[in-house]
Amino acid sequence: MNSSKVTPIKNEMGAVFVHVSDLKRSVEWYSRLLGFDVEDSEITSPVYNIPIRGTTGLTLDDHTFDPNFKCQPGSGPIFNFMVEDIDGAYSFIQENGIEIVREIERIGEHFAWFNFADPDGNVLMACTC
């Protein structure tokens, strides 16, 4: 039985924040990864909102106003990018000199993923799910 409980927190995602040490370098890296153009004048610290299709946003944050912040990426993926062709995505990542963190794993014919890292070591996933 599903029941709804009243809560002030919406069951809805706004944006995923990725913590970075160099905003300009990270914006340029994500723009190459995702295939969008960016002008240097558009990159203004402390955050940059990556143009993403869908309802959940992707924000890069360099914490300019927090002198005590230390960028400390974890070892697991923080989110996944959707792909149709896992092998093509894997080749693209390799061809662009991006670090592969976990090799392709496949479950059945239509479900596969692999992990790779951004310039700060944030682990990202490419997934056919």
VOGU-3710 file (C-alpha; in Angstrom, 3 decimals, decimal comma):
1> mnsskvtpik> 0,000/0,000/0,000  1,406/3,388/-1,009  0,544/6,302/1,170  1,651/9,896/0,897  2,955/11,714/3,913  2,964/15,473/4,174  6,498/16,872/4,128  7,961/20,277/3,239  10,570/18,577/1,020  9,396/17,987/-2,552
11> nemgavfvhv> 9,963/14,588/-4,120  11,766/16,339/-6,982  15,407/16,869/-7,990  16,614/20,390/-8,704  20,307/20,135/-9,574  23,345/18,012/-8,885  26,339/20,037/-7,640  29,803/18,909/-8,705  32,573/20,421/-6,610  35,577/21,523/-8,660
21> sdlkrsvewy> 38,893/23,225/-7,990  39,177/25,182/-11,263  35,831/26,331/-12,670  37,109/27,407/-16,109  39,033/24,158/-16,667  36,029/22,104/-15,543  33,522/23,984/-17,713  35,774/23,487/-20,734  36,158/19,764/-19,925  32,399/19,210/-19,520
31> srllgfdved> 31,714/21,208/-22,702  33,997/18,861/-24,681  32,445/15,806/-23,020  28,853/16,892/-23,710  29,377/18,749/-26,998  28,244/22,280/-26,189  29,929/25,598/-26,925  30,947/27,958/-24,144  32,428/31,441/-24,141  35,014/32,341/-21,500
41> seitspvyni> 32,942/35,417/-20,635  30,061/33,104/-19,584  32,187/31,407/-16,895  31,818/33,361/-13,657  32,807/32,000/-10,267  31,479/30,507/-8,023  29,077/28,379/-10,126  28,369/27,458/-13,730  25,146/25,727/-14,789  25,822/23,149/-17,503
51> pirgttgltl> 23,119/23,142/-20,205  21,558/19,714/-19,666  18,522/18,198/-21,367  15,904/17,018/-18,904  14,635/18,343/-15,615  17,637/17,798/-13,312  20,347/20,441/-13,580  24,122/20,086/-13,380  26,012/22,842/-11,565  29,795/23,120/-11,224
61> ddhtfdpnfk> 30,802/24,870/-7,997  34,335/26,098/-7,159  33,462/27,420/-3,674  35,186/30,771/-4,259  33,508/32,256/-1,196  34,492/29,394/1,115  38,244/29,591/1,852  38,087/26,449/4,021  36,590/24,224/1,327  38,716/21,290/0,144
71> cqpgsgpifn> 37,722/19,468/-3,028  37,710/15,803/-1,992  36,005/13,560/-4,548  34,680/10,187/-3,458  35,456/6,832/-5,025  31,959/6,073/-6,357  29,984/7,705/-9,162  28,093/10,850/-8,191  25,622/10,539/-11,101  25,326/8,960/-14,536
81> fmvedidgay> 25,116/10,240/-18,089  22,771/8,331/-20,375  24,248/6,691/-23,487  22,715/4,597/-26,247  25,952/2,959/-27,431  28,145/1,940/-24,484  31,033/0,875/-26,702  30,921/4,134/-28,662  30,835/6,133/-25,427  33,759/4,132/-24,032
91> sfiqengiei> 35,800/4,742/-27,202  34,983/8,476/-27,051  36,198/8,674/-23,434  39,404/6,798/-24,309  40,065/8,883/-27,440  39,794/12,043/-25,353  42,353/10,854/-22,813  39,833/10,695/-19,971  40,656/8,363/-17,093  38,561/5,180/-17,048
101> vreierigeh> 37,866/4,283/-13,406  35,864/1,098/-13,999  35,701/-0,969/-17,169  32,452/-1,720/-19,001  30,160/-4,059/-17,101  27,232/-5,703/-18,877  24,090/-7,317/-17,551  22,137/-9,013/-20,293  21,934/-7,535/-23,786  20,728/-4,004/-23,054
111> fawfnfadpd> 22,187/-2,889/-19,727  25,807/-1,745/-19,409  27,897/0,930/-17,702  31,419/2,141/-16,992  32,917/4,833/-14,774  35,320/7,640/-15,632  36,736/10,678/-13,830  36,579/14,426/-14,424  39,697/16,631/-13,967  39,158/16,811/-10,178
121> gnvlmactc> 38,699/13,059/-9,794  34,894/13,166/-9,464  33,707/9,754/-10,633  30,980/9,810/-13,295  29,126/6,923/-14,900  28,062/6,313/-18,490  25,064/3,988/-18,495  22,547/2,528/-20,930  19,901/2,361/-18,174
//
